[in-house]
Amino acid sequence: MRSNADGSSSPQRSLPAQQAGASHSNAASSDEQDDNVGPSLPAQPPQQRKARFVAVHGNYHHYYGTRSVADFQEDTRLKVMEKPWFQNKQCLDIGCNEGMITLALASHFGTASMLGVDIDRRLIGRASSHLAEQRSQASAELARASHARQSHAVASDGSGAQQRQASPNTRRRMASAAVQGLRGTFFQHGSFLELDLQAGAFDTITCFSVTKWIHLNGGDEALQALLAKVYTLLSPGGRFILEPQQWVSYRKAVRKPGVSAQLQRSLSSLQMRPEEMPQYLSDVLGFKLVRELNRSASGQGFDRPMYLFRKPLGA
Ligand SMILES: C[S@@+](CC[C@H](N)C(=O)[O-])C[C@H]1O[C@@H](n2cnc3c(N)ncnc32)[C@H](O)[C@@H]1O
């Protein structure tokens, strides 16, 4: 199932022409923020204007700013993720960008395997570099944590210092989860819709801030194909964690300078609205909506909805 740690042997797909306009982001856990970050440039004569990269797939470079790891305390999406969904599970992250969220989930929870896929080859290259760095940091931390645990055990020497021993144990357990999770992590370049992945191979699939881009680039058909493919790839009882962008964010995306006329036309041809996705997943595909993840008991949520679905056990 897993291959292409560097994305090099994946089927190549050329991105649509991306000319002029500003689009890349500074740092975001929500790509709506990206929609607002294009620096406005002073008007220049055409010959001085540089062709600028436009992220028509939401393939923002520098999406996570200067962060080298995603922070479970800071990222509202990571905060609501739960261990049983990932620990020792076969996982897939669709539209992984530079892999920050992918790597955080794999290392924090100790996944059995984690595959991050993205349509942008350069982003997959960066994700693979982050993976190599984090693997070596995790191995070093595991060695340190094991050493600390041994010295602590010798130092405490049966003196009943249960409390003091807990910390090195926890540290070692965390380091061990990170080593395991990262050892089983791979990145693959390609459009998710075109990648050849094994049916039923995944226990948990995440899709954060990606649906708008697949919808805008491929229409209702592509969005529905994405959701149906997720269902096929999940094992019975498997979980799907979805963070769809809202309709208002589609409008912002096509207003960006440099976004192709094709994408602007596509908006008016869309029949399906992102707000209809939960019902489509349940009524048409047979998913069970477990709950909306970002609604607190007080009824207050984050700015963007996020859902947990399950594929029925008998499916
Ligand atoms: C806005 S970013 C979200 C990144 C990450 N999931 C997060 O929420 O932090 C959307 C990502 O989806 C990727 N993407 C868009 N269309 C895709 C497709 N058809 N297949 C795979 N990745 C895709 C983009 O390249 C981009 O990295």
The ligand as a Tripos MOL2 file, in Angstrom:
@<TRIPOS>MOLECULE
LIG
   27    29     1     0     0
SMALL
NO_CHARGES

@<TRIPOS>ATOM
      1 C1         -5.7120   24.5100    2.1350 C.3       1 LIG1
      2 S1         -4.5850   23.2090    2.0620 S.3       1 LIG1
      3 C2         -4.9370   22.2600    3.5350 C.3       1 LIG1
      4 C3         -3.7100   21.5330    4.0590 C.3       1 LIG1
      5 C4         -3.9580   20.6330    5.2700 C.3       1 LIG1
      6 N1         -4.9220   19.5980    4.9900 N.3       1 LIG1
      7 C5         -4.4020   21.4450    6.4430 C.2       1 LIG1
      8 O1         -5.6030   21.6050    6.6510 O.co2     1 LIG1
      9 O2         -3.5570   21.9420    7.1960 O.co2     1 LIG1
     10 C6         -5.3150   22.1800    0.8080 C.3       1 LIG1
     11 C7         -4.3560   21.1170    0.3050 C.3       1 LIG1
     12 O3         -5.0720   20.1980   -0.5420 O.3       1 LIG1
     13 C8         -4.2410   19.8600   -1.6350 C.3       1 LIG1
     14 N2         -5.0920   19.3510   -2.7300 N.ar      1 LIG1
     15 C9         -5.9930   20.0400   -3.4760 C.ar      1 LIG1
     16 N3         -6.5660   19.2430   -4.3820 N.ar      1 LIG1
     17 C10        -6.0470   18.0060   -4.2000 C.ar      1 LIG1
     18 C11        -6.2460   16.7370   -4.8260 C.ar      1 LIG1
     19 N4         -7.0960   16.5860   -5.8480 N.pl3     1 LIG1
     20 N5         -5.5360   15.6780   -4.3880 N.ar      1 LIG1
     21 C12        -4.6510   15.8190   -3.3650 C.ar      1 LIG1
     22 N6         -4.4090   16.9890   -2.7420 N.ar      1 LIG1
     23 C13        -5.0970   18.0680   -3.1440 C.ar      1 LIG1
     24 C14        -3.4970   21.1440   -1.9300 C.3       1 LIG1
     25 O4         -2.3400   20.9570   -2.6880 O.3       1 LIG1
     26 C15        -3.2340   21.6850   -0.5280 C.3       1 LIG1
     27 O5         -1.9950   21.2940   -0.0220 O.3       1 LIG1
@<TRIPOS>BOND
     1     1     2 1
     2     2     3 1
     3     2    10 1
     4     3     4 1
     5     4     5 1
     6     5     6 1
     7     5     7 1
     8     7     8 2
     9     7     9 1
    10    10    11 1
    11    11    12 1
    12    11    26 1
    13    12    13 1
    14    13    14 1
    15    13    24 1
    16    14    15 ar
    17    14    23 ar
    18    15    16 ar
    19    16    17 ar
    20    17    18 ar
    21    17    23 ar
    22    18    19 1
    23    18    20 ar
    24    20    21 ar
    25    21    22 ar
    26    22    23 ar
    27    24    25 1
    28    24    26 1
    29    26    27 1
@<TRIPOS>SUBSTRUCTURE
     1 LIG1         1 GROUP 0 **** ****
